[in-house]
């Protein structure tokens, strides 16, 4: 109801009271007009000076982990707000735990909270939530609904209040993990590490032809009356590049398998975590894309780089990936010096089988296949994960 309509009805009532010379009607008309104007003014000013801010306790959370969503509402005017309803849109993958007033739809969840605010008052509400799906989760917008003290009318305001949360992929403990000896700690460390840490002496050994003169340990040489050299711990962890093929079908259009897509990411995250725990620095090269980017993913192996790698895997958008063979061919043409490779894929085309065979001759390589390996590519598969693996309810990555 607009001010013009309210004034029109009030004027008509007052005119009728004047024509009938009815004092009670005049009093009732004037009173009703004043109340209607106050109600309309209250409705229009209800959300004036009201602001809302939502924050999430953590920007990155593990799969199945919990976060705290904090909603802060401030009434910045000198008039109280008798009632306010806050409807906050959450992503479907984030489940509220501390409230019963939440509804779910295919596009997300709506969490509602209601309270009153005094003048210049700030109210904070905290809701625990559990993260049930990997990926970049977006919150917002927030809808504020308020009205006059009598509840006759209401007004609403939509606030963007965008917030983002990255849920990492689930990490399983690999069972039956048998990587080539060149990828295991103790072998790759000394063979592939480009530098050593002179402050971390691992021991001494007899001199071998080709050892640098600066490595000779003169005290051990004098004591044992034969040339001995010092061995040091590597300055960097063993570098391994994880090649992740997220194409779930040979066809770019019409063959996308979202479940297999997630199994591939879980497998890659689990292997990367296991390799990191075994003393390797793990990098990533994939034909997938993160949300908002169209460039292929590439992370160089770096010490303590596992958190960044898992965050990148968590940010991968659920969509068909590009062709993998060009990335594999680039590594075959110019293999990275002193780097081992672990390939995770669910497809083995004749081209990729040929490229994998060539790469295996040039660098340490292990191929992990998700599903039943095809007959034409079994020779290149070192480990495989049986098809239909229920990663959501398992704690072990059952490699065979």
N, C-alpha and C positions, 0 to 999 in steps of 0.2 A: 504494500500500500504506500503510495507516494504522498509527499506533503500536500500537493495540489488536491488530490482526492480527499485527504483528511480535512483540509480547510473547506472544501466544497460541501462535504457532508455536515461539518460543524456549522457552517453558515446557514445551510438549509434548515437545520434543527433550530437554530436561534431565530431565524425568520418565522418558522412555524410557531414557535413559542410567543413571539411578539404579536403575530396575527391573532392568536387565540388568547392572548393576554394571560397565559398560564405561567405563573411564577415557578411551580415545581418543574415544569417542562424546561423553562429557561435555565434553572439551576442544573438540572440533569444534563442538558445539552452542553452548557459551558464546562461542567465537570468532565463529561465524556470527551469533549474536545481537548481539554488540557491533558487528560490521561493519554489520549491517542497521540498527541504531539510528543509527550514525554517518552512513550513507548517507541515511537519512530526515531526520536533523537537518540535514545539508548541503543537501539539496534544499529544505527549508523555509526555510532561511536564505540561500539562494543569491542572491536578489534583494533581500534586506533591505539598505537603505542605498544601493541602486543608483538613479541618476537619469539621465535622458536629456533632451537639449535639442537641437532642430534650428533652425538659422537659415539664411536665404537672403541672399546678399550684396547683392541689390537688391530693393526692393519693387515697382518698376516697370521693365519691360524692353521693348525694342522687339521687334517681330515677327522671329523668326529669331535673336534675340540670345542670348547665353550668360550664365548665372549660375553661382554657386558655392554648392552646398548643403553646409552644415557640420553634421555630427552630433557632438555632444559627450556622452560617457558617463562618469559618475563613479561609482567604487566608494567609498562613504563609510564602509565598515566596516573593522575591523582584521583581516579575513580575506581572503585572495586569492580571486579568482574564476577557476577554471581555464579555463573557456570560457563565452563569451557570444555569442549570435546575435541580431543586430538586424535586424528586417524592417520597412522603412519604406515606407509607402504614398505614392506620388507620383501627381499627376494625369496622365492620359494625354497631355496636351499638352506635358509636360516630359520630354525624352529624356536619360537619363544617358549621358555620354560616356567616363568614366574607369573604368567597371566592367563586367565581363562577367556578374556575378551579379545579373541583373535579369530579371524575367518580366513579361509584359504580358497584361492582360485587358481586357474592354470597360469595366470600371469604373475602371481605372487601371493603374499599374505598381507592382511591389514590388521594392525595391532591398535586397539583403541584404548584411550585413557581419558577419564573425566575428573575434573576438580574445579574448585573456585580459587580466585586470586584476589588478595587485598591490593590496595594501591601500592605501587612501587615494590611489588613482591616478585620473587623468583622461586619457582618450584622445579625440583629435579626428581625425575623418576628413573629408576634403574630396572632393567629387565635382563635376566640371563638368557642366553640363547645358545643352541647347539648347531654346529655347521655340518650339514649332511651331504654336501656335494662339492666336488672340486670345481674351481674356476673363479673368475672375477665376479663378485656379487655386488650389485648396486642397490642402494637404498633410496627411497624417496619417490614421489614428493610427500609432504605432510599437509593434511587438510585441517584447518582450524574452523570450528563452528561455535558461535556464541550468539547471544541474543539479549533481550530485555529481561529485567528481573522477574516479570510475571510469566515469562515463557510464551508470550503470544506470538512473537516473531523471532527470527534468527537470521544471521548472516554468516557467510563462509569466506575463507581465504585460503588459497593454495600456495604453499611455500616450497620451492625446489628442494632445499635441504638435502642435497646430494651427498652421499657417503659411499666409499668403496671398500671392499674387503676381499682379500685374496685367500682362498681356501686351498691349501696344499694337497697334492695327491696322497692317497693312502700309501704308507710304506710297509711292505711285508718283509719277513725274513726269508731270504732265498734258501731253499733246500735243494741239495744236489748241485750246488754251484761248482762247476769244474771248468775253470778258465785255463787257457794255455799257460804253461809255466812262465812264459815271458811277461804275463800280466799279473803274476802273483807277487806279493811283497817279498823282498829279499833277492829276487831275480831282476825284476824290472828296475828296482831302486838303483842298483849299481850299473846296470847296462844302459838305462835310458836317461838317468838324471844328468842334466847338462853341467851341474856344478856340485861341489861339496862344501860342507861347512867345516872350516879348519878348526873350529872350537869344539867339534864333536868327534873325538877320536874313537873309531870303532875297533881298532886293533892293528897289528902289524902282520906282515906276511913276507915270504922270500921274494926277492926282486925277480921280475920277469922281463924279458926283452920287450922294449917299448914303453916301459914305465918311465914317467918324467923324472928327471934328476931331482927336482925340487921335492919329490915325494919320499926321497930316501930318508930313513930314520937312522941317523948316525949313531945314536946311543945303542939302539938294538943291533946295528951292524957291528959296533965294537964289542958288544957283549957276546954276540953269537958268532963272531969272526966270519960273517958272510953278509952280503948286501941284503938289507931288508927295507921295505917301504911301509909307510903309514897308510892305513885305510880310514877314511872319514865317512860319517853319515852324509847322505845327500842333503844339499841345501834346499832342494825343493822335493815335493812328494812325486811319486811316480805318475807321469802324465798319461791319461787314458781319455780318448775322445769317444763319446757315446753318440753313435749314428742312429737316430730315431726316425723310422719311416712310419708316418701316421696315415698313409693311404690305406683304407680298409677294403678297397675294391680296385680292380683293374680299370674300371670306368670312372671318369671324373664326375659324371652326372648320373644320378639315379642308383648309386651303389653304396651309399654311405651307411656305415654301421656304427651307431653311437656307442653301443655297449663295447664292441671290440676296440673302438677309439680309446675308451677309458682304460681297458685292460692293458693296452700298449703303454699308456702313460704310467699306470701303476707299476708295470714291469720295469720301465726305464727308471722310475724313481727308486724302486727297491734295489736294482742293480747299482745305481749310482751311490746309494747310501752304503751298500755292502762294500763296494770298492773303496769308498772314502774311509770306511772303518778298517780296511786292510792296508792302508797306507798309500793310496793312490789319490792324485788330484784329478778330478773328473771334469771334462768339458762336454759340451753338447752341440750337435749339429743336426737340424731337423728341417723337414719340408713343411712343418706346420707354421702357424702364425699366431701371435698374441693378439688380444683384443685391441683394435685400433691401429694395427700395423700390418703391412702386407709384405714385409721383408722376411726371408727365411731366418730361422733362429740360429744363432751361432754364439757360443760361449767358449772361450779358450780355457784349457785346463789350468787351474790356478790353485795354490794351496789355500785351504779353508774356503773354497768356492762353492761348497755344497749348498749352503742356504740360498745363494743367488740362483743356483741351478734349479732347486726345488720350487723357488718362487716363480721362475720362468715357466716351469712345467705347470704350475698352478694357474698361470695367466693365459695358457693356450686356449684359444677360442674353439668351441665345438663346431667344426665345419670341415668339409672335405679338404684334404691337404693336396699340395701340388705333387707333381711327379718327382719321385725320389732318385731315379737313375742319374740325372745330371749332377746332383750333389756327390753321389758315389763315384761317378766318372772323374770329377774334379779331384777327388782324393787319390784316385788311381794314377792320374797324370802327374800329380805333385804330392806324394805322401809327406806328411809332416815329419820332420826329423825327430827321432827319439820319442815317438808317440805310439801307443798301442790303440787298437780300435775294438769296440764292442758294438755290434750291429743288432738292433731290435726291430723286427719287422714281422708282418703277417702275410707278406706276398713275396714270391720269388719268381720273377719273370725270367725268361731265357737271358735277357740282357743283364739283369742284376746278378744272376748266377755267374755269368762270365766275368763281370766286374769284381765280384767277391773273390773269385779264384785268383784273379790278377793281384788284387790287393793283399791277399794272404801270402803271396810270394814276396811281397815288398815290405810288409810290416806285421807285427804280432796282431792277430785277429781272432775274435770269437763271435759267432753268429748265434743269436737267441731268436728262435722262431715262435710266434704265438699262434697256436693251432696245430693241425697235423701237417707236417712238412710235405710238400708235393714230391712225387717220385723223381722229377727231374732236378730237384735241388737238395736232396737229402745229403749228398756228399759235403755240401757247404754248411750244413747246420750242425752246430756243436751241442746246443741245448734247445729244448722246446717246451712250451707250456701247453698242456692238453687243452683242446677246445672246450668251451662251456665253463671255463674256470670261474667260480663265484667269488670274486675278489672282495666283495662287500662283507662277506661273512667268514672269511678266512684270515688267518694271521701268518700263514706260511705260503711263500711263492713256490709251488710244487713243480720245480723244473725236472725234466727227465732227460 
